């Protein structure tokens, strides 16, 4: 991917107290869960605010990840987070370097 600095920006979930590395598999959400996400999300998102649509393939959102889960993904793929920016609770940008 890179030999120097990786800048990664993604939508995320707030941390789940007591559950580091938490993730949510969006396609399995029921109507009540989708309604809760729709109350805070920034618009229509396939599999998050509206039902999963298999015909849309990767147009669907698949995983909601917390910042600690993102850190874990980066760590096991050989990166170390050097800096993190949070514009709001549902978005994170990280600068990471290969280790």
N, C-alpha and C positions, 0 to 999 in steps of 0.2 A: 504494500500500500504506500508506504512512505519510509524514507530513511532519516527523516528529521522530525518535523512536527505534524501531528494529525489534529486538525480542527474538525470537531464533530458537533453538529447541532441537531437536536431531536426533541420531539414532544415527549413528555414524561409524566409520570404520576408523582404526587407527593410521597414521601417515605411512609411506610406502614409501621407504626410503633411496634417494636418487638419482633419484626419480621424483616431483617436485612436481606436485600436482594430480591424483594418481592416483585412479581410480574403478574399481569392479568392477560389471559387469552381472550381477546375481544370477540371472536366469532361465536363463542359459547355463551355470551351474555344473554340473559332473558330480558323481557320488556321492561321490567322494573329497574334493572341495572342500567339498561340503555337510557331510560328516562333520567336517572341520576347523573349520568355523564352528559346528557344533553343540556342539563341545567347549568353546567360550567364550561362546556366545550365551545369552541369558536366557530360553530357551524356544522353542516352535515358531514359526517365521516362514516363511510361504509363499515359496518360491523361494530361501530361504537355507538353512534346516535341513531342509526337505522339498522335493520337486520342485515346480517351477512348475506352476500349475494355471490354464490359460487361462479356465476357467469362473468363476474367482474374481475376474477383472478386477483392480481396484486393491487387492484384498485381498492381492495379492502384493507383495513388496518388489522394487523394480526396481534401484535404484542404491545401492551402498555407496560413500560418498565420504569422502575424507580431509579434515582441517581445511583444508589448503592448497587443495583443490578447492573447498570451501565459500567460502573467501575469494575465489577467482577468480570463482565464480558471483555473489557479492555485488558485487564490483568492476565486472563488466561490466553489472550491472543498476542501477548508480548508487549503491551503498552503500560505506561504508568501515567496517571493523570497528574498534570502539573498545575492546572488552573481550571476553575469552574465558574461559569457565569449563569445566574438564574434571573431572567427577565421577569418571570412570574412562576407560580408553583407548577405550571404544566409545560414548561419548556426549559431545557438546559443546553448549554454549549460548553464543551470541554476542549482544552488543549492537552494533548498527550504526546509522549515521546516513546519510541521503541526502547526497550531495555534488553 
